Amino acid sequence: MSQTEARKPKAQLDAEFSELYRAHLRDVYSYAYYRVGDHHDAEDLTEQTFLQAYRHFERAQRESHGRPLRPWLIRIAHNLAANLYRDRSRKPASPIDDNMPLSAPHTTEQLVEGRDELSRILDGVRQLPDDRREALIMRFALGMDNREIARALDRSDGAAKVLIHRAIKQLEEIVGDNNIVSEDEHKE
């Protein structure tokens, strides 16, 4: 920052950051949860995301030129999740996972069919390359538009649109069901 730029008072920055936190806590947590699949890890990633965001908040505000900061927050969460996966690949986890939920008995055929379809879709999403999986999570779990996704993934708007389109097509091929996502949901 140049010396001619006036710094905001800390109380004002803190108030603005609190507003950002309240506005985007749910989105950051949802992204982290869909990315890592574990509530505890998602909570940790969310906390780390906002701690890192707080450290760089003033600069991010200046550089955003009034654009929303949600893509910036999701990018931080994306990078932290990538670091988590990289660190875990270096330290293998124990073979027994105590966090596995026990399956409850199903009461109706529809419930079973719905869960089976959801399970197939989630398994398909896990098989996608990282960038395509990320784009789908941002688009459908967080409701981000193509421009926000482009900023979060550091790509052009057109590249983000193509990425989402290809991710949907690949997911349809993996799952073998052309009705996974309705046309009006991915026509941006």
BATORMAR-519977 format. One record per residue (C-alpha): residue number from 1; x negated, y negated, z negated. Coordinates in steps of 0.02 Angstrom, whole numbers, plus 50000, padded with zeros to 5 digits. Each point is the difference from the previous one (the first is absolute). Last residue first. Example, Ala and Ser with C-alpha at 12.3 -4.5 7.8 and 13.67 -1.06 7.14 Angstrom:
BEGIN
n;xx;yy;zz
2;49316;50053;49643
1;50069;50172;49967
//
This chain:
BEGIN
n;xx;yy;zz
188;51288;50994;50892
187;50102;50152;50057
186;49955;50115;49856
185;50158;50008;49893
184;50118;49972;50148
183;49936;50160;50083
182;50043;50111;49852
181;49857;50083;49910
180;49992;50188;49982
179;50122;50036;50141
178;49877;50076;50123
177;49969;50149;49888
176;49848;50109;50025
175;49916;49948;49838
174;49829;49980;50077
173;50064;49932;50166
172;50116;49875;49913
171;49855;49947;49889
170;49892;49971;50154
169;50135;49893;50080
168;50026;49900;49840
167;49813;49973;49978
166;49982;49950;50183
165;50135;49867;49983
164;49927;49937;49836
163;49826;49986;50075
162;50067;49915;50157
161;50087;49868;49895
160;49845;49975;49893
159;49892;49980;50155
158;50120;49871;50070
157;49997;49899;49839
156;49809;50002;50001
155;49909;50101;49870
154;49930;49970;49825
153;50103;50140;49921
152;50093;49884;49881
151;50010;49862;50131
150;50071;50118;50132
149;50121;50074;49874
148;50063;49826;49956
147;50022;49958;50185
146;50088;50166;50034
145;50129;49973;49863
144;49983;50073;49826
143;50147;50103;49936
142;49898;50072;49858
141;50039;50186;50021
140;50042;49989;50186
139;49872;49882;50075
138;49860;50003;49872
137;50010;50188;49978
136;50008;50025;50188
135;49847;49889;50030
134;49899;50089;49866
133;50039;50171;50073
132;49949;49938;50173
131;49836;49928;49934
130;49960;50156;49898
129;50027;50126;50140
128;50166;50091;49983
127;50009;50167;49910
126;50066;49923;49838
125;50144;49923;50098
124;50046;50173;50064
123;50004;50071;49824
122;50112;49853;49951
121;50114;50037;50148
120;50009;50186;49964
119;50036;49966;49815
118;50137;49877;50046
117;50077;50129;50115
116;49990;50136;49868
115;50070;49882;49869
114;50148;49958;50109
113;50031;50183;50044
112;49993;50050;49816
111;50119;49860;49950
110;50117;50046;50140
109;50002;50183;49946
108;50056;49950;49827
107;49943;50023;49820
106;49814;50013;50019
105;49901;50076;49856
104;49865;49883;49937
103;49824;50009;50066
102;49866;49978;49870
101;49902;49841;50028
100;49813;50018;50029
99;49910;49888;49876
98;49906;50144;49918
97;49896;50024;50157
96;49887;50150;49983
95;49853;50005;50122
94;49904;49862;49908
93;49961;49848;50104
92;49846;49989;50110
91;49885;49852;49967
90;49931;49929;50163
89;50169;50014;50085
88;50072;49912;49849
87;49890;49847;50026
86;50049;49987;50183
85;50183;50020;49958
84;49991;49865;49867
83;49902;49885;50115
82;50134;50019;50135
81;50132;49961;49869
80;49904;49842;49950
79;49988;49945;50182
78;50186;50026;50030
77;50046;49911;49837
76;49896;49849;50054
75;50081;50006;50172
74;50171;50009;49918
73;49960;49842;49901
72;49942;49907;50157
71;50156;50058;50093
70;50107;49930;49857
69;49913;49830;50003
68;50128;49910;50108
67;49929;49869;50120
66;49974;49824;49930
65;49828;49973;50074
64;49948;50173;49939
63;49819;49945;49976
62;50036;49878;49860
61;50116;50120;49909
60;49876;50143;50019
59;49861;49891;49929
58;50104;49960;49845
57;50053;50180;49977
56;49830;50084;50010
55;49979;50059;49820
54;50189;50017;49980
53;50010;50113;50153
52;49868;50115;49925
51;50099;50016;49839
50;50161;50017;50100
49;49933;50144;50102
48;49920;50084;49850
47;50167;50002;49909
46;50090;50068;50152
45;49866;50132;50026
44;50014;50055;49818
43;50190;50008;50010
42;49989;50098;50162
41;49875;50121;49922
40;50119;50030;49856
39;50152;50019;50113
38;49917;50123;50120
37;50028;50012;50188
36;49843;49902;50049
35;50062;49894;50147
34;50186;50007;49964
33;49965;49951;49820
32;49878;49861;50047
31;50123;49926;50125
30;50141;50008;49875
29;49891;49920;49865
28;49948;49859;50118
27;50179;49971;50057
26;50071;50003;49822
25;49870;49877;49935
24;50027;49881;50146
23;50113;49858;49941
22;49956;50014;49816
21;49813;49999;50036
20;50013;49856;50124
19;50096;49898;49871
18;49871;50041;49868
17;49865;49947;50123
16;50084;49832;50025
15;50014;49973;49812
14;49818;50051;49974
13;49943;49884;50139
12;50099;49855;49924
11;49929;50034;49826
10;49824;50012;50072
9;50013;49826;50078
8;49982;50004;50189
7;49829;49965;50071
6;49977;49847;50107
5;49907;50024;50162
4;49860;49872;50020
3;49874;50116;49917
2;50021;50125;50139
1;50069;50171;49958
//
